[in-house]
Amino acid sequence: MKKVLPSDLEINLSEFEIPKSSRQIKLSPSLAYQERAYDALNDALGLDNKNYNVFVSGIAGSGRHTFVREVLKKVASKMPTPNDWIYVYNFVDPLSPRAISLKAGRAREFKETIEGLKKEVVNSISKAFNSADYEKKHGELEEKYATKKKEIWNELNEKSLELGFAVQIGPTGIMTVPVAYGKPLTQEEYEKLAPEIKKKYEDNILKVKRLIDGTMHKSRNLDRELQSKIEKLDEEIAKFAIDPIFDEFIAKFKNNADIVDHIKKIKKDILNNLNVFRDEKVDKEKFMIRYDVNVIVDNSETQGAPVIEEFNPTYANLFGKVEYYSMMGALQTDFRFIRPGIVHKANGGFLILNAEDILRSPFSWDGIKRFLNSGRVKIENIQDHLGYGITVTLNPEPIEVNTKIIMIGEPWVYDLLYRYEADFRKFFKIKAPFDWELNLDERGVNYYLYLIKSIVNEKKLLNLNKSAIEEVIRYGMRLAQRKDKLSTQVNKIMALLMESDRKAHEAKKRLINREAVKEALESMNKRYSLEEDHMLEYVKRNEIMIDTTGKKVGQVNGLTVLEMAEHPFGMPVKITAKTYLGEHGVVDIQREANMSGKIFTKAVLILSSYFASKYAQKNRLSLSATLSFEQTYSMVDGDSASVAETLALISAISKVPIKQSLAVTGSINQHGDVQAVGGVPYKIEGFFKVCKDKGLTGDQGVIIPKANLDDLVLSDEVVEAVKKGKFHIWAVESVDEAIEVAMEKKAGKMNKSMNYTRGSVNYLVCKELERTSKLLASEKEKGKSKEKTKKGRKKSKK
């Protein structure tokens, strides 16, 4: 047993080099403060396999995201910058745009090159076809073929005249007119001809028609030949005009076969559609949209590999989508409206995701598994992916993706996925556990100094003096509830610094001092302490019955912690025990009323086992006892009331009263050893506040497990009360030690005869159990005698 001295409660930071002002902090970030997570991340980054993605497991607000970003940026800066990606028009299948990869920065260059190419092509073709040389060659071709056509028509006329007909070309077609003596015959003249002459004309007309058909065929062939010659001329003129342009651009991207191939296809498409470029009425800009470049990934300004964090991981945000525009009431789209996802932008680098956000976003997790399994990402709208698309859409070529995913989540999320999702175990083979606390050593203090400096710089706060820095470090210890640990809850440290800055400004201070930090803490506590204040009022008005003076049999003050979001607080609870003759053992009223959790139930069973092993060596337990948490109306769980329940039970049996000025916390095992429990600082402060409200007598205090001595990071008010002897703390290792403090009487030790020291508490318990055992045996004997008497009377009657 140890009575805690004021020196045991002091927090001494003098062994650490803490500067006079946060201005003097020149530490660089040391990422190894989270050693396990740091090593796990480094292991994962050294493994390129797609299955070695990382799950960073840790509590929210502990700086997980900042830590991961810093580690990844350090690694990514030394990695090669990944390629750009573009989508271009597919001249073979317009609904299936092509995906092309280029070296970092060249996608934007290629897009600008195409824009310039389009303008140069239009200007060059326009100049070429408006040149005198083209007009001359075009005219010569037309004249040449006009002459040929004239010759074949003259030949037709000559041959048809020999057959007695003249051929005339009119607006309605070709007409044949009979001719005699070089003059066309009228209808009347033709009718007057002799029958044999008419017969001759009729026979020759068929020959003339065949001549006309042959001539028409030759004429059409000449027209086609002329058109072919003109097209060939146009192509030669166009090629002559644009070849230098395309040759220059091809040379510019000669190392990328896909780009060269696409440029050649653009050139071929231009030559196949020269009529578009020659027709002044056609919108050339609209036609040349097909030559545009849709840059999906642009790494022109990326240094090293990308590190991207997505805070809204919907399916579209992760894997991209195809947008539509309305035209004449109909939805239309093309390759220009393909939008990338964050996975595309993180290609070749790292993608940071929040696990809970992923699980809340429909189909996102399925999409991640699919792309990790295939190594490719296809951009499609979710309705098309599910088969519900109702309009024509695109089928973009999938893109090869090599991205390492860093998923961040709470430990329970990791356990859930690991247990129920087989693919999670396959793809996320690396777990990086993020510790919620650091050791209070040079590395831990240096981390806090760097943290303070970085927050001050980022949020543009006032600098802190030495006393303020020390107070922030104490707050970190308070959050960790350990004198040798520091909490990694960065968000709470940041909140404290920002509020301290406001307090310092209000006080017109140039630096944040200790008083500003303490005022900020008081303000923060006040915002969240409404429930605690009401509970204290109920105790003060005796609506919740807690005694802090006097002695009572079978009653003890237990200590509980109420977890109220941002403000957990301690509150005493009256635990009572009653005994009576019987053999039911210890009956827990909370358990019987289904108001206890499994841990609490286990603790009561351990208590029963300890009690039997300690006091039933010579006499069996011949009594029943009930235990109750008075004025509790909700579920009770945990084992931290085991010591208090044991004391209440021992007091009820031995009739030795317990000091009501004390409160007790601690768990026991079957040997009666007192084990560590959680929330000790809150419990101590909770009972202190009750004692303060009811009046401090100098006799009040708490009994805690000795194993919790390093947890005593207490408020200044409690520490000051201990220094002045107004409040006390005892640390015990066994139930017997707790008995001696709470009952102010020797617990008693067992001798070789298995008897406890006469007059001790344990002796009185054994004597009472011996008495009740004899009494119960006597009652049973009387019962047997009565039964024999009844049987004897029945026999005599017979």
CORPE-V665975 format. One line per field, one symbol per residue. ss: DSSP state (H for helix, E for strand, - for the rest). psi: psi as a letter, one per 40 degrees, with the letter a starting at -180 (. if undefined). burial: b if it has 24 or more other C-alpha atoms within 12 Angstrom, else e. A space follows every 50 residues. Layout:
ss: ???
psi: ???
burial: ???
//
This chain:
ss: -EE--HHHH-----------EHHH------HHH-HHHHHHHHHHH----- -E-EEEE------HHHHHHHHHHHHH-------EEEEE---------EEE EE---HHHHHHHHHHHHHHHHHHHHHHHH--HHHHHHHHHHHHHHHHHHH HHHHHHHHHHHH--EEEEEE--EEEEEEEE--EE--HHHHH---HHHHHH HHHHHHHHHHHHHHHHHHHHHHHHHHHHHHHHHHHHHHHHHHHHHHHHHH HH----HHHHHHHHHHHHHHHH-HHHHH-----HHHHHHHH--EEEE--- ------EEEE----HHHHH-EE--EEE--EEE--HHHEE--HHHH----E EEEEHHHHHH---HHHHHHHHHHH-EE----HHHH-------------EE ---EEEEEE-HHHHHHHHHH-HHHHHHE-EEEE---EEE--HHHHHHHHH HHHHHHHHH----EEHHHHHHHHHHHHHHH----EEE--HHHHHHHHHHH HHHHHH-----E-HHHHHHHHHHHHHHH-HHHHHHHHHHH---------- EE--EEEEEEEE------EEEEEEEEEEEEE---EEEEHHHH---E-HHH HHHHHHHHHHHHHHH-------EEEEEEE------E-----HHHHHHHHH HHHH---EE--EEE--EE----EEE----HHHHHHHHHHHHHHH------ EEEEEHHHHHH----HHHHHHHH----EEEEE-EHHHHHHHHH------E -----E----HHHHHHHHHHHHHHHHHHHHHHHHHHHHHHHHHHHHH-
psi: hhhhiddeeihhedeighidiedehfiihheedgdddddddddddehehe efihhhhiiieefddddddddddddddeiihiiiiihihhedgdegiihh hiiheeddddddddddddddddddddddeeiddddddddddddddddddd ddddddddddddefihhhhadeahihhihhfeiihidddddeiidddddd dddddddddddddddddddddddddddddddddddddddddedddddddd ddfdehdddddddddddddddefdddedhdehgddddedeeihhhdhhfd ehhaiihhhheggiddddeiihiiihhfeihiiadeehhiiddddehebi hhihdddddehhedddddddddddeihhhiiddddeeeheihiigihihh hghhhhhhiidddddddddehddddddgehhghhieiiigaddddddddd ddddddddefiiiiiddddddddddddddefieeihifgddddddddddd ddddddefidihaddddddddddddddeedddddddddddeedhhhheia iihehihihihhggbegiiihihhhihiiihafeahhhddddeffiiddd ddddddddddddddefddiihfiiiiiihifheihhiieeeddddddddd dddeehiiheeiihiiiiaeeehhiiiifddddddddddddddehheeei aihiideedeeggiiddddddddeeeiihhhieiddddddddefihdiih adefiihheiddddddddddddddddddddddddddddddddddddd.
burial: ebbbebeebbbebeeeebbebbbebeeebebbbbeebbbbbbebbeeeeb bbbbbbbbbbbbbbbbbbbbbbbbbbeeeebbbbbbbbbbbeeebbbbbb bbbbbbbbbbbebbeebbeebbebbbebbeeeebeeebeebbeebeeebe ebbeebbebbbebbbbbeeeeeeeebbbbeeeeeeeeeeeeeeeeeeeee beebbeebbebbeebeebbeebeeebeebbeebbbebbbebbbebbeebb eebeeeeebbebbbebbebbbeebbebbeeeeebeeebebbbbbbbbbbb ebebbbbbbbeebbbbbbbbbbbeeeeeeeeebbbbbbbbbbbbbbbbbb bbbbbbbbbeeebbbbbbbebbeebbbbbbbbeeeeeeeeeebbbbbbbb bbbbbbbbbbbebbeebeeeeeebeebbbbbbbbbbbbbbeebbbbbbbb bbbbbbeeeebbbbbbbbbbbbbbbbbbbbbbbbbbbbbbbbbbbbbbbb bbbbeeeeeebbbbbbbbbbbeeeeeeebeebeebbeebeeeeebbbbbe bbbbbbbbbbbbeeeeebbbbbbbbbbbbbbbeebbbbbbbeeeebeeeb bbbbbbbbebbbebbbeebbbbbbbbbbbbeeeeebbbbbbbbbbbbbbb bbbbbbbbbbbbbbbbbbbbebbbbbbbbbbbbbbbbbbbbbebebeebb bbbbbbbbbbbbbbbeebbebbeeebbbbbbbbbbbbbbbbbbebbbbee eeeebbeeebbbbbbbbbbbebbeebeeeeeeeeeeeeeeeeeeeeee
//
